[in-house]
Amino acid sequence: MAAVKRKSATAAKKGAVSANKKPKLEQKSVKSPKLQSVTKETEIDSDPIVESDTTEHSGEDDGVSWPSDDEGFEGEAAPRKLDESEDGDDSIGNDGGVKLPEEKIRASKEAPATKNTQSSTSSKEAHAKQRAVAQERKASKPNADHLARSKKIWERLRRQSHVPLKERKELVAELFDIITGRVKDFVLKHDASRVVQTGIKYGNLEQRKTIARELKGDYCQLAQSKFAKHMIGKLLVHGDDEIRDLVIPEFYGSVRRTIKHPEAAWILDDVYRGAATAEQKSMLLREWYGAEYSIFKAGDNGNVTADLSKLLQEHPEKRGPTLRYLFDMINHLVQKKTTGFTILHDAMLQYYLNVGSGTESLAEFVEVVKGDEEGDLLKNLAFTKSGSRLVCLLFAHGGAKDRKLLLRAFKGVMETMAGDAHAHQVLLVALDVTDDTVLTSKAIYPELLPKKTGADDAKSNGPLEYVFHQYARVPILYPFAYNLPPILPTATKTLLTDVHKIRSSTSKKDPEMRRKELAKAIAHQLLDVIIHNTAALVGSTFGCQFISEILLACSEGVIPATEREVPMQRVIDVAQDPSMKETISSPAAGRMLKSLVLSGHFNPKLKEVDVCQPPLGFADMLFDALGEDVVQWATGANSFVIVGMLETKDMSRHEGLVKVLRANKADLEKAAKSAKDDGNKGTRLILQKLS
């Protein structure tokens, strides 16, 4: 296009010069066909080659058209010779240029391809030169050859399943020959750090100790590295007590600085949570109480403790400064949104237990916890031992508004909390102390149970997963369990004992009324789970306990008694199923059936059965379903179920049962005298009751 522009400029200049002269008669210029074709091709083609050919005669491309030999230098154009244009001279073009030979025109069309090829070739050469320069730069760095070889070994070692044991040992030995003495240089590089970690993983204990000793004195610095911090974790995971005692003491005196570092904080918490001994944990946690604890390592008696109450008892004059120092450390991390550290949760619990109830400091601390708008602090607290205890105490001591705010923070994570060893305690305490049962039932149970009561929802794996889980079943069974402690882990029992003492002064509703209101909210959903999953439930210990607790607790004030008949009939159908004979003979299934027959649990204190109201009537239903098979049950694994039928007062057909058993007394005596396992003890009890 540049050549076309010059042509237009030249034409415009000529037009301007001609305008100053006297007008002449218009003459039609006749061009030869040959000249016309050349002109047409020249105007269309805007290739740079044509441009350079044009500038050969018109000067450099500086925007100025120099006069030709026929033009004057005073701005006047030379008279035009009509005979030249009329004769069709091939040497004059349409724009004053010269004719291009046909070979040059063809060359101009082929020129772009040649130029692109040259450009492509030059680009490849440039990239090759760049790669060569990069390789030279790498080769000039220290340990370049060692690093290159170690990375090749790492590429082979990391494919564990593809490397035979003998070859792996040889590669590890070669790798340690390379990295020994150079470990610190390697671990600070992003790629070489992986090499060292692989060596720690596949090396023997002595090789790991070699690395640990070589890095002695540098662990705090390495923890601040984005790449070297992972190597510290590998050493602690694959190392022994000697390696642990080499690494952890180097963090003493640096906890305050390290916990604020974006990289080192996480490795410090990993060390505290997963590798440190109780004494080492105390040494690390003490540094949250003041600068003097970073210097003086142990108490007066030589024992190291992180129990703040004991430390304040020894030095009561330090109570104010210690609590202020601890609060500042806690508040700093909370404001930075770095609230996932276990050591932070331990420090927060120590502060809460020692700050004193009703003080301004306690109110300030509670506001810091509640002030986390995203709720990440409370969610993180719920999943650690100290954190969950702190949240439970906040629930127990809090008012109605505080409890509502705390529950709102856990929205969306109830399902995960239910299956955690610590977080399930938070849900249990929330159910146990909150007077507003509508709030708790709507906040917690929709995430654990199906919202509808249809068969598809009841058959889903969600509810069954909670029933069979050691921790997740606790919040579900809490409103129904007659005797809660048997289903609770030991740690949860201790926590609930403390919470119940606090609840007596902070909650107004009667505990039994609270329990029934919660049970009423989810009873229909759980009965549907029993109806549609009876066989799966009977096949496990937790499932049998679930059936007996739900059916016995769905008594007066919870749901109508008639709604218990369908799930009880499903249990009887499974008990009569020949394919379930082995399952129904299990001890767990026997205990479940006996509890249902007795319509209650045995009370060891009163030495009698606490019968639910109204009674289930399960004994009559089971007797009608068994018929003549009662004798088979009386002499088999479920003989204690028949004992329960003889003992229960909730059976209208007691005489019919006794009549059938006496008619088959010979079979009962034979089973009772069986040499195997000293006879059937249940059958013996039946014979005693019949006599």
N, C-alpha and C positions, 0 to 999 in steps of 0.2 A: 504493500500500500504506500510505502514511502516513495517509490518511483512514480506512482500515479500522482501523488501530491506534488512532486517537483514538476511534473508535466502540467498540472493545473496552474501552478504558480507561474510557469513560463508563459503559458497561454494568456494568463491574466495580465502579465507585464506587457506582452506584445499588444494585447487589446488596449491597454492604457496608452502606449506609445502611439498606436494608430489613431487613437481618439484625438490627439493633438494635431494631426495632419489633415489636409483637405480631404473631404470624402472623394472616393474614386468610384468608378462604375463597378458594380458587383460582377465579378467574374466567377463562373463555375469552374471549380478545379476538378479536372478529370484524372482519376488515379487508375493506374494499371491494376489488373486483378491480382498480380503478384504482390504489389505493395499493399493492397487492401488486406490481404490475408495475413501478411506479416504484422501490420498495424493492429489488427484484431487480436492476434495471439499475444502481442506485446502488452496490450492494455489489460487483457484478462489475467495474465500471469503476473503475480506480485512477488515472485521469488527473489530473495536477496541477491542471487547471482545476476539477475537482470538489472537490479538496482546498481550493482557495481559496474556493469557494462555501461549503464547510462551515465554514471558519474565519471567514467573515463573521459568523456567529452565535455561534460558540463561542470567539472570541478568537484571539490569536496562537498559533502552533504552539510552545508552550513546555512541553508535557507536562501542563498543568493545565486541567481542565474547569471553567469558571466556572459558578456556579449560575444557573439560569433564574429568571424572575420568580416561578415557583410554588414555588421551593425556599427554604428558610430559610438564614440565614447562620451558624447555630450547628451545622451538621453534620446537621440533621434535614431530611428530605425532606417536602415538603408533601403532604397527603393526596391520593391519586389519585382523580380523578373518573371513576367507572366509566361514567357515561353518555357521556363524551366518546369513550372508546375503543369503547364499544358502538355508538355512533351512526355510527362509521366516519368521523370528521372527517378531511377530506383535509389539513388544515393541520398534522397531527401525524404525524411519521414513526416508523419502528420504533425509532430511536435518539434520539428527542427532537429531531431536526432538522426542517427544513421541506421541503416538497415542491419539487422542481425542475421548472421548466416544461419542456415537451417541446422548445422551441426551444433552451434552454440545454444539454439533453442532447445534441441533435444537434451543437451547436457544440463540445461537449466531445469528441466523436468526431472531428470534423474538425480540431481544434486541433493534434494532433501533426504532421500533414503541413505545416500552415502554419509551425510552428516549425522543422521540418527545412529547409524551403525558405529561411526567413530565415537559418538557421545556415549553409547552403551559400553563400548570397549574401554573408553577412558574411565567410566564410572566403576567398572569392575576392577580396573587397575588401581583406582584410588582406594576402593574398599580393601583390596588385597594389601596395599601399603599400610592402611590404617590397622589392619589385623597384625601385620608384621611389627608395626610400632608398638602395639599393645602387648604382643608377645615379648618383645625386647624389654618393655617396661616391667613386665612381670618377672622376667628372668633376672633383671637387675636388682630386684628386691631381696632382702635377706631370707634365707631358708627357702628360696624358690624351688630348688630341685627336691628338697625334702617334702615340701608341701605338695608338689605335683605327684610324687610317688605315694605319699600317704593318702591322697584323695583317690588314687586308683585302687589302693587296698580297701579303702572305705566303700567304694562302689561295689566291690566284690563281697565284703563282709556283711553289708546291710541286707543282702538277700539271703537271709538265714537258711531258708529251706533248700536253697540251691548249692550250698557249700558243705561238703563233707566235713566231718569233725576233725580229721587229721589236717586237712588243708586249712581249716579255720585256725587251728592252733599255730600253724606255721605263719599264717598271715598276721595273727595277733602278735607273735613274737617279733616279726619284722617291723610291725607298726610301733611297738614299744621301743625297739632299737632306734627308730627315727625320732619319736617325740620325747624320749627321755632327755632331760636337760633343756628342752625347748617348749615345755608345756605352757608356760605363761604366754609366750609369743603366739602359740597356736590358739589358745582358748579365747583370745580377744578378737579373733577374726571370725566372720560369720560362717565361712565354709570349714575352716580348720577346727572350729569348736565342735562341730559334729563328728569330726574324726576322733577327737579325744573322748567324746562321750561314747562312741562305739568301742573304743579301746577299754573304757571302764566297764562297759556292759559285758564284753566277751573275755576280758582278762581275768586272771586268777586274783586271789585276795592279796598276794604279795605285790603284784603289779599295780593294783589299785592303791595300796599303801605307798608305793613309790611316788605316784602322782600326788597323793595327799601330802606327803612330806615335802615334796618339791615346791608346793604352793603355800606352805606354811607361812603365815604372816601376811598373806595377800588376800584372804577370803573376803574381808569387808570391801576392799577395792573391786574384787572380781564380782561381788554381788551387785555392784552398781553398773556392770556391763550388760548390755542388752543380750549378749550371746554367752558370756562366761557364766552367768547366773545359772543356766541350765546344767552346767557341768557340776556345780555344787550339789544340786538336787540329785544327780546321778550318783555322786560319791556317797551321799547319805543313804540312798535307797539300796545300793549294792555293797556298801561298806559294812564294817563291823563297829564294835564299841570304840576301838582305838581311833578309827577314822572320825567317828562322831565326836570324840573328845578332842580331836585336833581342830575340827571346824568350828563347833558351836562356841567355845570360849572366846574366840576372836571377835564375837559380836558384843561381848560384855563391854560396857562403857560407851557403846555407840548406838544404843537402841533409839534414843530420841532422834538422832540424825538419820539413822537408817530407815525408821518407820515413815519418815517424810519423803524419802527418795522414791521416785516413780517406778524404778526397776527393783531396787534393793528391798523395798517394803514387802514385796510378795515372797521373795525367797526367805526373808526373815520370818514371815508368818508360817511358811511351810516348815522351816526348821523348828519353830515353836510348837506347831500343831502335830507334826508327824514324826519327829526324830528326837527331840529333847527329852531328857529324863525329868522327873518331878523336880529335882533340885535345880536343874538347868532352866526349867520353866520359871521357877521362882526367882532365879537370878535375873532373867530377862524382864519379868513383870515388875520387879522391885524398882527398876529404873523409871517407871512411870510415876513413882511417888516423890521424886525429887532428885536433884543433882548429886546429893551426898550418897545416895544408894548406888550411884555409878562408881563411886570411889571406894566406899567401905563395903566389902563384898558379903560379910556375914554379920549376924547379930552378936550380942555379947556372949551368948552361950555356945557360939560356934555353929548353930543350926540355921540354915537358910529357910526363911518362910516368906511367902508373898501375901499372907493373910493380913490385910490392912488393919483389922481390928486388934490383932496381937501387937502390931507395930505401934499403933496409937496408944495402946495400953501401956507399952513400955516407955513411950515418950509422948505423954499427953500434951506437952507444950508445943509439939509440932503439928497438932491437928489442923489448925487453920491453914498454914502454908502448904502442908501436904495435900489437903483436899483441893486447894486452889490450883496447885501445880498439876494435879491429876485431871481436874476439870478442864484446864487449858489444853492439855494434850488431847483429851477426848474431843473437845469442841473443835479443835483445829482439823482433825481428821474428818469429823462429821461435815464441817463446812466445805471441805475439799471433795466431798462425796466418795471418799475412800473408806467405806464402812464394812467391807467384807472380811476384815481380819479377825481371826479368833482371839488374838492377844488383845485387841481393842474391846471385844465383848467381855473378856475376863476383867479387864480394867473397869468397864462400865458397871459390871455387877458389884465389884468391890466398892466403887463409889456409892452406888445406890444403897448398899447394906450398911454403910458407915456414915452417910451424910446426916442422918437423923430425920425422923418423920415430922412434918409440919414446919420445916425450916424454909427460908427463902432459897437456900442453895438447892434443896430438893425440888422446889417449884421451878427453878431455873433449869435444872437438869431435865425434868419432865417436858418442859417446853422445847428444849433442844431435840428430844426424841420425837415429839409430836410435830415439830416444825419441818421435818423432812417431807416436803410436798409430794415427791415421787414415791415415797414409801419404801425406798430401797433399804434404808436403815433397819426398819422393822422386819422386812423380809429376810435380810441377812441374819439378824439376831435370832430369828425363829429356828434356824437350822444348826445352831451350835448349842452345846450343853449350857454354858453360862448365859448365852443370849436368850435361849428359850425360857430359862428360869427368870431372867429379868423381865421378859414380856409377860409371863404368868403373874409375877408380882405386880406389874403395872395394871393388869386386868383386875386382880384381887383388890388392890387399894384404890382403884379409880372409881369415878362416878359414872352415871349413866352416859353422859356425853363423851367422857373419855373412852369408855368401852366401845361406843359406836364408832368413834374415830379410829380406834385401833383395829376393829373388825374391817373397816373400809380399806385399810392399808393392805390387807391380805386378799383382796378380791382378785380372782384369777389364778391364785396359787394354792387354793384349798386342797385340790387333788394331790399336788406334790407334797404338801405339808402332812396330809393324812398318812402317807407311807414312810415318813421320816422318823427316826428314833427319837428325835428331840422335838421336832415341829408338831407332832401329833399331840404333845402335851399342851401346846398353846390352844389348839382347838378344843381339847377336853376341858381346860380351865375356863375358856370362853363360854362353853355350854353350862359349866357348873356354877358360875358366879353371876351371869347376866340375868337380870330379872325379866327383861323384855324377850320372851321366848319367840315371839313372832320375828323379831329382828335376827336372832341367832339362827333360827330354822331356815329363814329365807337367805341368809348370807352364807351359810355353810353347806347345808344338805343339797341344794340344787347342783353343786359342782361334784358331788359324790354319788348321787343317785339319779336314775332316769326321771325326767320331769313328768312324763306320762306313765300310765299304769298299763300300757298295752303289752301284748306278749312279746313283740319284737324288742321293746326296751328292756323288759324283764329278763329276756334271754341273752342280752348283750353281756360281754365279758367284763364290763366295768364293775357292776355290783359284786360279781363273784370274786374279782381280784381283791376287792376290799375285804370281803368275808374271809378269804383264805390268807390274808396278810396279817402278820403278827401285830403291827401297829395300826394299820388302816381300819381294822375292824373295831378298834376301841371307841372312836367317836360315834360310830353307828350303833354299837351295842350299849353305849352308856345310858340312854334313856330307858332301856329295857332290862338291863342286867339286875337281877334280884340281889346278887352278892357281887359287887363290882370288883373287889380285889383279885379274885382268881383270873380274871382276864387282863389284868394290868401287869406290865413289867415292874420290877422292884423299884427302879428309880422313879417311876410315875407314882407309885403308892406313896413314897416319901414326900414327893412334891405336893400331892393332893392333901396329905395330912396338914401341911403348913398352910395351904390355901384355905382349907375349911375353917381353920382357926381365924383367919382374916375375914372370911366371908360372913361370919356371924355378926360382925360389926359394920359391914359395908353393903350387904344385900338384905333386902326386906322379905322377899318371897320365900315361902316354905319350900325346902328342897324336894319333898315328895310331890308337891304340886308342880314345881318346875319340871321334874322328870316326866310326869304324865302329860304335860302340855307338849313337850318335845316329842314324846312317843306318839302322841296323837297326830302330829304333823307328818310323820313318815311311815306310820303303821301300814297303810294300804300298799305303799310301794314295796315294803319289805315282804308282806304277805304274797304279793305277786311274784317276787323273786323266789320264794319258797315253792310256789305252785309250779312255776315253769322250769325250775332247776333242782327238783327234789333229789333225783338220783345222784347228781354231782355233789350236792351238799351232804347227803348221807355217806358218801364215800370218803369223807375227811373228818378229822377230829374237830377242827374249827367249824366245819359246816354243821355237824351234829349239835354242837353247842349253840350255834346261831339259831337253828330250828327250835330247840327247847326254850331258849331265852325269849325269842320273839313270841311264840305261841303262849307261853305262860304269862308274859307281861301284857299281852293284848287282852286285858281284862276289863272290868267295869270302869268306866270313865275314860277309856281309850278308844275302843271301837265296839260296836255291837257284838255280842257273843256268837251270833250266828255266822259271822264272817270268818270264824276260825274253822268252820267245818270243812270247807274245800281243801285248805292246805293239810289238815289232819288226814283227810281221805287220801290225798296224794302220798302221804307218808306210809299209810297202810298198803296202798297199791304197790309201792316199791318194796315193802317188807314181804309181800306175797309173790313178788316176781322171782321165778326160779333162777334167772340169770344174776340176780342180786343176792343170792343166798349167802355167799361168802362175805359180801360187803355188810349185810345186815347182821352177821354174826360177830362183827368186830366189837371190842370193848366199848368204843365210843358210841356206836349205834345202840348197844345194849343200855348204856347209861341214859341216852336220849329217850329211848322207849320207856324205860322205867320212870323217868321224871314225868313224861306225858301221862303215863298210867296213873301215877300218884297225884297228878294235877298240882305239882309243886316241888320245891326243893326241901331236902332234909335240913333242919336247923340243929346244928350240933350243940348249941347252948341249951335249947329247950328240949332236945331229944325227941323231936316230933317233926312232922312235915308241915310246912307253911303252905296251905292250900290256897290257890288263887280263887278269886271270886268274880264271876261264878265259875265253878269247876269246869274242866274241859269236857268230861264225858268220853275221854279217849279209850278208857278200859272197855266200855260196852261196845264201842265201834270195833275195836280190835278183836274182841271175843266173837262177835258176830262174823267177822271176816275170816277168822281162823277155823272155826268149826271144830272138826275132829283133829285138826293139826295142832290143837292146844297141847296134846300129849307129846307130840314131837318137839314142840318148843320147850315143854317142861323137862324133857330129858336131854336137851341139846344145849348149845352155847347161850341161848337166850332164856335159860331157866329162871334167872333173876327177874325177868320181865313178868313171868307168871307169879313169882313170889310177890311182886308189887301188886298184881291184880288181886291176890288174896288179902293183902294188907290194906288196900285203899278203901276208903269209905265212899268214894265216888264211883260206885258200880252197882247198878240195880240188879244185875244178873249173877250175883255172887253165888247163889245156891246152885245155879246151873253149872257154873265152873267147878264147884266142889263135886258135884255129881259125876261129871265127866272124868275128873282126876281120880276119884275113888274107883270108878269102873275099870281103870287101867293101873291100879295100884301095883300090880306085879311088874309092869314095865318100869314104873318109877323106882321100885326097890332094886331092880336089876341095874339100873343106871347109877343109883346111889352107891352100890357095892362094887362098882367097876374098879378093877385094880389100877387102871390108868389114872394118874394124877390123883390118887386117893379118892376116886369117885367124883361125881358131880355134886358140888357143895350146894348149888341151888336146888337140886332135886331133894337133897336131904332136908333142907328147910321146908320144902313143900310137904314132905311126908310128916314133918313135925307139926305143921299147921293143920294137916288133915286128921291127925290122931286126937 
